[in-house]
Amino acid sequence: MLDSVQDRKLPMHQAHDYFVQLLDGLEYLHGRGIIHKDIKPGNLLLTLDHTLKISDFGVAEALDIFAPTDECTTGQGSPAFQPPEIANGHEVFSGFKVDIWSTGVTLYNITTGLYPFEGDNIYKLLENIGKCEWKPPEWLEERLSNLLVNILQADPAKRFTLQQIRHHEWFQFAPVASSPPVPIPPLKGDWHRCSTVLPYLIAHHYESDRDMPAVYFTEHDINEEMARQRYEQEQTLLGPNYLSQMESLSFHSEDASMQDGGSRYQQYITTGSTGGGRGAGSEKRPSRSFSLSPKPSLRHTVAGPMMMPGTTSSSSSAANNNSNSKQRRTRKTVSCISWRKWPHCRQS
């Protein structure tokens, strides 16, 4: 975004807003023992509503939960944003103070369009950082100059902490907006481009904007498409009428004759009542009912004395006249909710 501005700096009120958000994010990281080590404008992302997000944790370091201090031994990150203790080759340094120094250089850059330390090559740059000889521009606001001087201190012990920065006068009183804020590129009327990460993805996968698709998919569109694909897969595996069967489906099938004597299923034949629609001696096989209704119920009751296959109606009458000890108890078949639960039916 700074490259789109002629003098490569932001209006003071806009820079103040971004710096406040940067300090909030840095305080959140330090509160969880995370040292970023590479705070710079290039690692700060902005959404379309000007919300700042810290990115690129490739060289970040997480302190041990039981560590007594924030000491670090590895210095990484962009050379222009490194503190003097790293430029001078110190083996041990404060990790939190490294991020605070980088935050000060970032504030200096977005408010002036310059860097506090420069050099023809990296060696000269690190030498200038190690000496820490710099002065803020004369045209810079006095309160901001005072804050930068206290942040960019060569001695980490004298360098401002996050709380000292928050209590500074320039931080607490936002400058008056005297000019419109710098817009966030790219803004081409396409509100689906909701992140500054998208242009980088386009540059990585496509040669230019002309080669990329003209349609953008939001997160809501992707979720709907995934749900539709899952539904089609279920329909393919379970059949087109699966849902209708699950809602109201009742299987009524007559028992087939079972030749295997060791089967867990048994067949029962009853003799119809003489007063019913069927005459005496007519044999009826009870039908099993498989219901997918949520509440199981007793569908069929097999009543009367149980007869073995091959008996006649006369033998049935004789059995009724025998003693009560020869009478069979009434068997009730409890219907199940599903086919898989049928072997667990309880018969009494």
C-alpha positions in Angstrom: 0.0 0.0 0.0 2.9 2.4 0.7 4.2 1.8 -2.8 0.9 3.3 -4.2 1.6 6.6 -2.5 4.0 9.1 -4.0 6.0 10.0 -0.9 5.6 6.4 0.5 4.0 7.5 3.8 0.6 7.5 5.4 -1.4 10.4 6.8 -0.7 10.9 10.4 -4.2 9.8 11.6 -4.1 6.7 9.5 -0.6 5.7 10.7 -1.7 6.3 14.3 -4.7 3.9 13.8 -2.5 1.2 12.3 0.1 1.6 15.0 -2.5 1.2 17.8 -3.7 -2.0 16.2 -0.1 -3.2 15.8 0.6 -2.6 19.4 -2.6 -4.5 20.4 -1.5 -7.5 18.3 2.1 -7.4 19.7 0.8 -7.3 23.2 -1.4 -10.3 22.5 1.6 -12.3 21.2 3.9 -11.3 24.0 1.3 -12.3 26.6 1.4 -15.8 25.2 5.2 -16.0 25.1 5.6 -15.5 21.3 8.3 -13.3 19.8 7.7 -12.4 16.2 11.3 -11.2 15.4 10.2 -9.8 12.0 7.8 -6.9 12.5 7.8 -4.7 9.4 5.2 -3.1 7.0 5.6 -5.9 4.6 4.3 -8.4 7.2 1.2 -6.4 8.1 -1.9 -7.3 6.2 -5.0 -5.1 6.0 -8.6 -6.0 5.4 -11.0 -3.8 3.4 -12.3 -2.3 6.7 -8.7 -1.3 7.6 -8.2 -4.0 10.2 -4.5 -4.8 10.7 -3.3 -8.4 11.0 0.2 -9.5 11.8 1.5 -12.2 9.5 4.6 -14.3 8.6 5.6 -16.2 11.7 8.3 -18.0 9.9 11.1 -16.9 12.2 8.9 -16.5 15.3 10.0 -18.1 18.6 7.8 -19.4 21.4 9.3 -19.0 24.9 9.1 -21.9 27.3 6.2 -21.7 29.6 8.6 -21.9 32.6 11.2 -19.6 31.2 12.1 -16.9 33.8 13.0 -14.3 31.2 12.5 -13.5 27.5 16.1 -14.1 26.5 16.8 -15.3 23.0 19.9 -16.5 21.3 18.9 -16.4 17.6 18.5 -13.2 15.7 16.5 -13.4 12.5 14.4 -11.1 10.3 14.9 -8.2 7.9 18.2 -6.4 8.4 16.8 -2.9 8.3 14.5 -3.7 11.2 17.1 -5.4 13.5 18.1 -3.7 16.8 21.6 -2.7 17.7 22.2 -5.7 20.0 21.7 -8.1 17.1 23.7 -5.9 14.7 26.6 -5.9 17.2 26.5 -9.7 17.5 25.3 -10.1 21.1 24.7 -13.8 21.8 21.9 -13.2 24.3 19.2 -10.5 24.0 15.7 -9.7 25.1 13.1 -11.0 22.6 10.4 -8.6 23.6 12.7 -5.6 23.2 13.6 -6.8 19.7 9.9 -6.6 18.6 9.6 -3.2 20.2 12.5 -1.9 18.2 11.1 -3.3 15.0 7.8 -1.6 15.9 9.5 1.7 16.2 11.3 1.4 12.9 7.9 0.5 11.3 6.3 3.6 12.9 9.2 5.7 11.6 8.8 4.3 8.1 5.0 4.7 7.7 5.1 8.3 9.0 8.1 9.6 7.2 8.5 7.3 4.2 12.2 6.8 5.2 14.3 4.4 7.3 16.2 5.6 10.4 19.3 3.6 9.2 20.5 3.0 5.7 23.6 1.7 4.0 25.1 0.9 0.6 25.2 -2.8 1.5 24.1 -5.0 4.3 27.4 -4.7 6.2 27.3 -0.9 6.1 23.6 -1.0 7.2 24.4 -3.2 10.2 27.3 -1.0 11.1 25.0 2.1 11.1 22.4 0.2 13.2 25.1 -0.8 15.7 26.2 2.7 16.2 22.6 3.9 16.6 23.4 7.5 15.5 20.2 9.0 14.1 17.9 12.0 14.5 14.2 12.3 13.6 13.3 14.8 10.8 12.9 18.4 11.9 9.5 18.6 10.3 8.1 15.6 12.2 5.6 16.3 15.0 7.4 16.9 18.4 5.3 14.3 20.3 5.9 11.7 17.7 9.6 12.5 17.6 9.8 12.0 21.3 8.1 8.7 21.1 10.5 7.4 18.4 13.5 8.5 20.3 12.4 6.5 23.3 11.6 3.4 21.3 14.7 3.4 19.2 17.1 3.4 22.1 20.4 1.5 21.7 20.3 0.2 25.2 17.4 -2.3 25.6 17.1 -1.4 29.3 16.3 2.2 28.4 14.0 1.2 25.5 10.3 1.8 26.0 8.1 -1.1 27.0 4.6 -1.7 25.6 3.0 -0.2 28.6 5.2 2.9 28.4 4.3 3.3 24.7 0.6 3.1 25.6 0.9 5.9 28.2 2.8 8.2 25.8 1.0 11.4 24.8 1.1 10.8 21.1 -0.4 7.3 21.5 -3.3 8.4 23.7 -4.3 11.4 21.6 -5.0 10.5 17.9 -4.1 13.2 15.4 -6.9 15.1 13.6 -7.7 13.7 10.2 -6.6 16.4 7.8 -6.6 14.3 4.6 -8.4 11.3 3.3 -6.9 7.9 4.2 -4.9 6.0 1.6 -7.1 3.4 0.0 -6.2 -0.3 0.2 -5.2 -1.7 -3.2 -6.5 -3.4 -5.2 -10.0 -1.9 -5.0 -11.6 -2.4 -8.4 -15.3 -2.6 -7.3 -15.1 -6.3 -6.6 -16.0 -6.7 -2.9 -15.3 -10.4 -3.1 -11.6 -9.6 -3.0 -11.8 -9.4 0.8 -8.1 -9.9 1.6 -4.8 -8.5 0.4 -3.6 -12.1 0.2 -5.6 -12.6 -3.0 -3.3 -10.5 -5.3 -0.3 -12.6 -4.1 -2.2 -15.8 -4.9 -3.1 -14.5 -8.3 0.5 -13.6 -9.0 1.5 -17.1 -7.9 -1.0 -19.2 -9.9 -1.7 -16.8 -12.8 0.5 -14.6 -14.9 -1.9 -11.6 -14.6 -5.4 -10.7 -13.7 -6.6 -11.4 -17.3 -5.8 -15.1 -16.9 -7.7 -15.6 -13.7 -11.4 -16.6 -13.6 -13.9 -13.7 -13.5 -16.0 -15.4 -10.8 -14.9 -15.4 -7.2 -16.3 -17.8 -4.6 -17.0 -16.7 -1.1 -16.8 -19.0 1.9 -20.6 -19.3 1.9 -20.6 -20.4 -1.7 -17.9 -23.1 -1.0 -19.8 -24.4 2.0 -23.0 -24.7 0.0 -21.2 -26.5 -2.9 -19.6 -29.0 -0.5 -22.9 -29.7 1.2 -24.5 -30.3 -2.3 -21.7 -32.8 -3.2 -22.1 -34.7 0.0 -25.8 -35.0 -0.6 -25.3 -36.3 -4.1 -22.8 -38.9 -2.8 -25.3 -40.1 -0.2 -28.0 -40.4 -2.9 -25.7 -42.4 -5.1 -24.7 -44.8 -2.3 -28.1 -45.3 -0.7 -30.4 -44.9 -3.6 -32.7 -42.1 -4.8 -35.6 -43.1 -2.5 -33.6 -43.4 0.6 -35.0 -40.3 2.4 -38.6 -41.2 1.6 -38.0 -44.7 2.9 -36.5 -43.3 6.1 -39.5 -41.1 6.7 -42.2 -43.7 6.2 -41.3 -47.2 5.3 -42.8 -50.5 6.6 -41.7 -53.8 5.2 -44.3 -56.6 5.5 -43.0 -59.9 4.2 -44.2 -63.4 4.8 -41.8 -65.8 6.3 -40.1 -68.1 3.8 -39.8 -71.7 4.8 -36.4 -72.3 6.5 -34.7 -75.6 5.9 -31.8 -75.0 8.3 -32.8 -76.3 11.7 -30.0 -74.4 13.4 -31.3 -71.0 12.4 -32.2 -68.5 15.1 -35.5 -67.8 13.4 -38.5 -70.1 14.0 -41.7 -70.5 12.0 -45.1 -70.7 13.5 -48.3 -71.8 12.0 -51.7 -71.0 13.5 -55.1 -72.4 12.8 -57.7 -69.8 11.9 -60.7 -69.3 14.2 -63.9 -71.0 13.1 -65.9 -67.8 13.5 -63.5 -65.7 11.4 -63.5 -65.0 7.8 -61.4 -68.1 7.1 -62.8 -71.5 7.7 -61.4 -74.0 10.3 -58.4 -75.8 9.2 -57.1 -73.0 7.1 -53.4 -72.3 7.9 -51.9 -68.8 8.0 -48.3 -67.9 8.4 -47.7 -64.8 10.5 -46.0 -61.9 8.7 -43.1 -60.1 10.2 -43.3 -56.3 10.3 -40.1 -54.2 10.0 -40.9 -50.6 10.8 -38.5 -47.6 10.6 -40.8 -45.5 12.8 -39.1 -43.9 15.8 -41.4 -45.6 18.3 -41.5 -49.4 18.1 -44.8 -51.1 18.7 -46.3 -54.5 18.9 -47.4 -55.1 15.3 -48.4 -58.8 15.4 -49.6 -61.2 18.1 -49.6 -64.9 17.3 -52.4 -66.3 19.4 -53.7 -69.7 20.0 -52.0 -73.0 20.5 -48.9 -73.4 18.5 -49.0 -76.2 15.9 -46.2 -77.9 14.2 -46.3 -78.2 10.4 -48.2 -81.1 9.1 -50.9 -81.3 11.8 -54.6 -81.4 10.9 -57.6 -79.5 12.3 -58.8 -82.6 14.1 -55.6 -83.0 15.9 -55.9 -79.3 16.8 -59.3 -79.9 18.4 -57.9 -82.8 20.4 -55.0 -80.7 21.6 -57.5 -78.1 22.9 -59.2 -80.8 25.0 -56.0 -82.0 26.6 -54.7 -80.9 29.9 -53.5 -77.3 30.4 -50.0 -78.5 30.8 -49.9 -79.3 27.1 -51.0 -75.9 26.0 -48.4 -73.6 24.5 -47.9 -70.1 25.8 -48.8 -67.3 23.5 -45.8 -65.9 21.7 -45.5 -62.2 20.9 -43.1 -60.8 18.4 -41.9 -57.4 19.0 -41.1 -55.4 15.9 -37.8 -53.6 15.6 -36.9 -50.3 14.2 -34.4 -51.5 11.7 -33.4 -54.7 9.9 -30.1 -54.8 11.8 -31.8 -55.0 15.2 -34.1 -57.9 14.2 -31.7 -60.6 15.6 -32.0 -58.9 19.0 -35.8 -59.1 19.1 -37.1 -60.4 22.4 -39.7 -63.2 22.1 -41.7 -64.2 25.1 
